[in-house]
């Protein structure tokens, strides 16, 4: 069971909230504005160090509150680990594991979770950068080596772009080109492997989803290129990069495209096709993480039944592994019962939140 308890203090519109989760399906219900999604947001922050609602995490601080704190207990191999995040009104932040202060990168991949939320629809509808960001986060979750290579590449790219903005030839380019080429080669090598495995998971999930003839697949621009070839390409494009003030070649330019029955869903997909594509992508993500890490991620389903029709949401529930921990938000328990979720099962739990003054 990845998470057994969470406490929220001064977070969003939660003055003081505590939930003890079960190993099965956990339903958080209440009217809109009661803080259901905020609980999922807190789990997300404690799992990967970032919010899925905002890039400005100070926005999660409850109005007229000097400090907020979220804390959760995660269980792995029968051992319990406490992760907490606190922030003050003057923007001071602190992340701890078992009361020891750590950096955000140290919790990435420790307690994997899969989020299905309206914000995640950018994966199919958004920009190439949105999709790169999604896969960078996913591959960093399953591979510390990928996360390290990506961190080095991102830092090096910023340094090279800073030089390019000077609009002049600089002897330092050779230094940064060498570092950039080395990390780019490592990233592309890992991406080829991970892209193929993720696509296999996506194909498997598509076949399992048998309510209608649907097949979602991933199209990528996998590159197999050596460090020396990458460095040569960077040198060839140097004058172009100086004129444009940015690096035009590298993994940061990779494109990912999702296909719905062979057609790009980004360009031609209907609203319904976007929705079911996202669901299958997320179930493939779950399968991929489990396969790569040999651990079962927690599923966070934000307002699932409002986003999909009855049959499709039923099909999604049928695909979920019965032994996986799932946290679902919903406005009432009627839909939950209609979909056959048995809250009398000791592994399942429900939590009712009442609407409070919003942040």
Order of alpha helices (4+ residues) and beta strands (2+ residues): beta-beta-beta-alpha-beta-beta-beta-beta-beta-alpha-alpha-alpha-alpha-beta-alpha-alpha-beta-beta-alpha-alpha-beta-alpha-alpha-beta-alpha-beta
